């Protein structure tokens, strides 16, 4: 990453694209890393607009697709979550 004049969406792919996994370990996949990061943010009390901005997204479509993989929220805790209570 150092020494680059500009960063584009494939900068990280360039960085770890040549990494060789040891012992048959999984390869690093940018999309999976990004989705894990987004899912983690979605589980925190972070405004939707902040997540969209940080991820460079114009719509919440990606987030709605990831929502199916998030831990389920207990029905009885939903009202407390909406009020910002723990």
Secondary structure per residue as TSV (DSSP state, phi and psi in degrees):
chain	resnum	aa	ss	phi	psi
A	1	X	-	360.0	-29.8
A	2	X	T	-73.5	144.7
A	3	X	T	87.4	-0.8
A	4	X	-	-88.7	139.7
A	5	X	S	-78.0	-35.5
A	6	X	-	-136.1	155.5
A	7	X	-	-115.8	134.4
A	8	X	-	-122.7	-179.1
A	9	X	T	-64.8	-18.9
A	10	X	T	-100.1	9.5
A	11	X	H	-59.6	-43.5
A	12	X	H	-70.5	-34.9
A	13	X	H	-61.1	-41.8
A	14	X	H	-60.2	-36.7
A	15	X	H	-69.7	-51.3
A	16	X	H	-105.5	6.1
A	17	X	T	-64.7	-25.3
A	18	X	T	-99.6	3.6
A	19	X	-	-66.4	131.4
A	20	X	-	-99.8	120.7
A	21	X	-	-68.5	146.9
A	22	X	S	-97.8	146.1
A	23	X	T	55.4	37.1
A	24	X	T	70.3	18.7
A	25	X	-	-65.0	163.0
A	26	X	-	-65.6	147.2
A	27	X	-	-80.2	149.0
A	28	X	-	-72.7	128.9
A	29	X	-	-124.4	119.9
A	30	X	H	-56.4	-45.2
A	31	X	H	-59.3	-41.0
A	32	X	H	-67.7	-40.9
A	33	X	H	-61.9	-44.0
A	34	X	H	-65.2	-43.3
A	35	X	H	-64.7	-37.3
A	36	X	H	-64.5	-42.5
A	37	X	H	-62.4	-46.3
A	38	X	H	-63.1	-43.6
A	39	X	H	-62.5	-38.7
A	40	X	H	-63.1	-44.8
A	41	X	H	-61.9	-38.2
A	42	X	H	-66.4	-21.7
A	43	X	T	-87.8	-3.6
A	44	X	S	-104.6	159.8
A	45	X	S	-78.3	67.4
A	46	X	-	-115.3	132.8
A	47	X	-	-58.7	142.6
A	48	X	H	-55.5	-42.5
A	49	X	H	-60.7	-35.9
A	50	X	H	-68.2	-40.2
A	51	X	H	-64.7	-46.3
A	52	X	H	-59.8	-44.2
A	53	X	H	-64.6	-47.3
A	54	X	H	-62.1	-34.5
A	55	X	H	-87.2	-8.2
A	56	X	T	71.7	29.3
A	57	X	-	-95.6	145.2
A	58	X	S	-94.9	-22.0
A	59	X	S	-140.1	169.6
A	60	X	S	-92.1	14.3
A	61	X	H	-57.4	-46.7
A	62	X	H	-59.9	-41.1
A	63	X	H	-66.1	-38.8
A	64	X	H	-66.6	-33.0
A	65	X	H	-69.8	-35.1
A	66	X	H	-75.9	-23.6
A	67	X	G	-56.8	-30.2
A	68	X	G	-64.1	-20.1
A	69	X	G	-101.3	2.3
A	70	X	S	-82.0	155.3
A	71	X	-	-60.3	143.2
A	72	X	-	-69.3	143.0
A	73	X	-	-95.5	128.5
A	74	X	-	-61.4	135.2
A	75	X	G	-56.6	-40.3
A	76	X	G	-72.8	-16.6
A	77	X	G	-94.4	-7.3
A	78	X	H	-59.9	-46.9
A	79	X	H	-59.4	-39.1
A	80	X	H	-65.7	-40.2
A	81	X	H	-61.8	-40.2
A	82	X	H	-66.8	-28.6
A	83	X	H	-83.8	-6.2
A	84	X	T	86.7	9.6
A	85	X	-	-82.5	156.3
A	86	X	-	-80.2	360.0
